[in-house]
Amino acid sequence: MIFSLISLTKSKQIPLIGLFTRDNPEDGYNNNSSSPSSSSLIFDYATKHLKAIKTIHTELVIQRYEQDIPCDMAIATKMVFDMIHQTPKPLAIFSGSCRKVASAIAETAGVYDMTTVFYSETSSLFAAREKYPSLIRTVPGDSQHNIARKLLLRQYHWHRYGILYQYERQYTMPVTRFNDLLQDENDWENALSKGISFNDLDETQGNRTRNSLKEAFDELQ
């Protein structure tokens, strides 16, 4: 009986693995860096606050993590497979990574029925539950703001609106869904939807982008 009570009160540990792409794409890969990255600081911050909650008797423990890896799907997938076959088997993956790596992690974890927790990925692509059934995001997806945008238009009686967005798939999809959301109603007029690229801007491209923004605002007026 005493042994049973001790077992019940003893804190349980949930083994996790962590995988984080580097903060600066120009830096080289270094999985033995002694200096803390933003990823490890974020996890330490989260676990510290979880431990302060007295009703939680489960401790999250990262048994292995790789930080500052390049944004490379092949490298990330191999690392995930290597980590999954550790003992004890990890139950979840905690990650903050670029979209290519995040997709590889989420799909691989789904095959092994492992929970994946992302704290930095907002792309609407990850809203597909049939493809990412075990994915949890601690931040809302980009498309989840569309209802709030619609309510904002209604609150201030704005009937004509324009949309400027970064021309990437991640941002194009929420815009398309927002327009679809308003399509069935005649209260609003989409005066402008314009995608602008900000990738790899040199001085000439930067000027072109600024001109595109100016043209877009001129169209709205």
N, C-alpha and C positions, 0 to 999 in steps of 0.2 A: 504493500500500500504506500509506504514511504517512497519507494523507488518510482512508483507511478506518479506521485505528486511532483517529484523532482523532474521527471521527464516532461510533465505538462508545463511546468514553469520555466523550463530551460528554453532559452531563445533559439529559434530555428534560423538556419541560414539558407538563403537562396543564392546559389552560385550563378554569377553572370559573367558574360564576356563583353568586352568593350572594343569598339573599332572606330577610329576617328581619322578622317582625312586632315591633312595639314592645313593650318590657318592661312599660310602664305604659299601660293602655288609655286613661287620661285625658289623656295627652300628645298633642299634635298631630303630624301627619306632618311629618318633617324628613329629607329624603334627603341633605342637605348638612351634616349636623351634624359639627362638628370634634371633638367629644368621643367617645371610643370607647365603643361599646355592649358589652353582655355577649356579643353574637353575634360581633362582630369579635375580641374578646379570646379567645373559645373557639377560633375558627379559627386565630388567631395561635399559640395554645398548641399546637394539634394539629400545625401545619406545622413549628413549632420542633422538636418531638420527632421528627417524621419525618425532618427534615434531619440529626438526630443519628445516625440509623441508616446506617452506612457502606455497607451492602449495597444500599440503595435509591438508584438513580440517576435516579429520576423526581421532578421537582419539581411540587407542586401550586400553581397560581397562580390566584387569583381576579382575572379581568380586569375584572370589574365586579360591584358588589354594591349592593343597596338595603337599607337598614336603617330600623327604626322606622316601617314602613308600617302602616296600619291593618289590622285583621282583616276584610278585605273581599275576597271571592273574585274579583269583577270587576276590581278594581285589580291584584290579584296576577297574574291570568291575562294581562292586557295587558302587565304588566312582563315576565313570562316569555317571551311571544311576541317582545317587543322585544329581549330579551337573546339569545334563540336565533338571531336573524338577524344577529348580529354576526360579524365576521371577525377572527381565525379562529373557526370554529364551536366553541362550548364543548362539552365532552364529558360534563359532569356538573353537577348542581345541588346545592349545599350549603345546607341550610336549617334554621332553627329557627323555627317559626311556629305559629299557632293551627290548629286542626283544619280549619276551612273552607279556609284558604289552603293548608295542607299537602295536602289532597285535590286541589285544583285544580292544584297544582304537580306532584304525582305522576302524575295522569292526563295532563296535557299532555306531560310528559317521556316517558311511555310511548309516545305517538304518534310522537315523534321518536327513539325508541330511545336515550334518554339516561338515564344512571344518576342516581338521586336519593338523596342521603344526608340522613337526618334524625337529629338527635341528641337531640330532645326529645319526640317523639311516640310514645306507648305504646299508643294505642287499638287494640283488637282488630280494628277495621274495616280496618286496613291489612295484615292478615294474608292478605287475598284475593289470591293470587299472579296469578290470571287478570285481575284488574283493575289491579293494580300490579306488573307483571312486572319492572320495573327498579328497584324500591325497595329500599334498604338502610337498616336502622335500627341505630344504635350502642347502643341500649338495648332490652332485651327487652320484648315486648308484654305487656299485662296478663294475658292468658290463659295465657301461658307459665309463670306462677307456680303454676298449678293442680296440676301434678304434685308440686311441692314441698309444697304445702299438704296434699295427700293423704298424702304420706310422713310429714309432721309428725304428722298424726292417728294414723297407724299406729305411729309410733315411740313415742308416749306413751300408746298404747292409749286414745285419746279416741274414744268411740263416739257421742257426742252433741255437736253443734256448732251454732253460730248465725252468721249473716252480717249485718253492718251495712255498708251501702255508700251512696255518694252516688248519688242517683237521677238518673242520666244514662245515655244509651245506652252511652257509653264504658265505664261500670262495670257496667251491667246485663248485658251480654253475657258477660263473664268469670264472673259469678256463675252465670248459666244454664249455661254450659259446665262449671263446677265441679260443679254438682248433677248434670248428665248424666254426668260422669265417675264419680260415686259411685253412680249409679242402679242399675247392674247388680250391685252387691254389697250384701249385707244387714248389713254390719258397722257402718254408720253411720246415725244418725238426724239429719235436719235439723230442729232444734227451732225455728229462726226464720230467715227471710230478710226483711230489712226495708230498704227504700230510703228515704233521708232527703234532702230537698232543702236545699242550702246557698246557692242562688242569690239574690242581691240581698236579703239579710236586713236588714230594719229591726228595731227593738227588739222589736216584737210578734212578728214572724216568728222572731226569734232565740229568744225565750222559748218559742215553739211548738216549735222544733227541739230545744231542750234538754229540753222535756217529752217529745218523741218518743223521744229517746235514753234518758231515764229509764224510760219505759214499756217500751222494748225490753229494757233490762237487767232490769227487773222480770219480764218474760215469761220470760227465760232462767233466772231463779232459780226 
